């Protein structure tokens, strides 16, 4: 799912600070196949992505979840931030 992180990392000048910016950046990374797989998931199953997608986000350009993004997500715990982002990504798809 994350084969394009290096390319994205080079393109970005600053990490996203809002949920829509974060989703937009993730949409640049994923292939159409990945997007289709995520969009086809049931909302209840999104927690399964936490162990695969969250580390990918952490290892990519989004690795430093700053206070603005945490505030936008309504939480300051990184795991909760990633849960909010994954949900927003799924709803967008």
C-alpha positions in Angstrom: 0.0 0.0 0.0 2.8 2.4 0.6 5.2 2.0 -2.3 4.9 5.7 -3.3 5.9 7.2 0.1 9.4 8.2 -1.0 7.9 10.1 -4.0 5.4 11.8 -1.8 8.0 12.6 0.8 9.9 14.5 -1.8 6.8 16.4 -3.0 5.7 17.7 0.3 7.2 20.8 1.9 5.4 20.6 5.1 3.2 17.9 6.8 -0.5 18.4 6.6 -2.2 20.1 9.6 -5.8 19.5 8.8 -7.8 16.3 8.3 -8.7 17.2 4.6 -5.0 17.9 3.8 -4.0 14.6 5.4 -6.6 12.7 3.4 -5.5 14.5 0.2 -1.9 13.5 0.8 -2.9 9.9 1.4 -4.9 9.8 -1.8 -1.8 10.8 -3.7 0.0 7.8 -2.3 -2.4 4.9 -2.8 -3.0 3.1 -6.0 -6.5 2.8 -7.4 -6.5 -0.8 -6.2 -5.7 0.3 -2.7 -8.3 3.0 -2.7 -10.9 0.5 -4.0 -10.0 -2.0 -1.2 -10.3 0.6 1.5 -13.6 2.0 0.1 -15.1 -1.5 0.0 -14.4 -2.1 3.7 -17.2 -2.0 6.3 -16.8 0.8 8.8 -16.5 -1.7 11.6 -13.5 -3.3 9.9 -11.5 -0.1 9.6 -9.7 -0.9 12.9 -7.9 -3.6 11.0 -6.1 -0.9 9.1 -4.6 0.6 12.3 -1.8 -1.9 12.3 -0.9 -1.5 8.7 -1.9 2.0 7.7 -0.9 3.8 10.9 2.8 2.6 10.7 2.8 3.6 7.0 1.6 7.0 7.9 4.2 7.3 10.7 7.0 6.1 8.4 6.1 8.5 5.6 6.0 12.3 5.5 3.2 12.3 8.0 5.4 10.8 10.7 5.2 13.8 13.0 1.6 14.4 13.9 1.8 18.0 15.1 -0.4 19.7 17.6 -2.5 21.4 14.9 -3.5 18.0 13.3 -4.1 16.5 16.7 -6.3 19.4 17.6 -8.2 19.1 14.3 -8.8 15.4 15.1 -10.1 16.3 18.6 -7.5 14.2 20.3 -3.9 14.3 21.3 -3.1 10.6 21.4 -1.4 9.5 18.2 -3.4 6.2 17.9 -6.7 8.2 18.1 -5.4 10.7 15.5 -4.7 7.9 13.1 -8.1 6.4 13.7 -9.7 9.7 12.9 -7.6 10.0 9.7 -8.4 6.5 8.6 -12.1 7.1 9.1 -11.9 10.3 7.1 -10.0 8.6 4.3 -12.6 5.8 4.2 -15.5 8.3 4.1 -13.8 10.3 1.3 -13.4 7.1 -0.8 
